[in-house]
Amino acid sequence: MLARLMQVFGAGQRGEAIMDNSNEFAPVYMRHDLMIEIGRLEMAMDHLEEREQTQQQQLRPRLESRMTHLLSELDHLPA
């Protein structure tokens, strides 16, 4: 990856070369963001037992649905 960065930045310092290759990093950032959000959801689900029963019943399906959606998004990212 370092060699690739050197190619990008060493290619005559042209802005268009940098912009054209910036999309290569997008899946890395997206994967990182998804993993952070999944971690937040896991923590929220861990602390769900501390809430009242009615709140648990309202929140659990929403959290589980969001988790399913994020995991699906993660599965569809390029490797």
SULTANOR-V560679 format. One line per field, one symbol per residue. ss: DSSP state (~ for helix, > for strand, _ for the rest). Layout:
ss: ???
//
This chain:
ss: _~~~~~~~~~____~~~~~~~_~~~~~~~~~~~~~~~~~~~~~~~~_~~~__~~~~~~~~~~~~~~~~~~~~~~~____
//
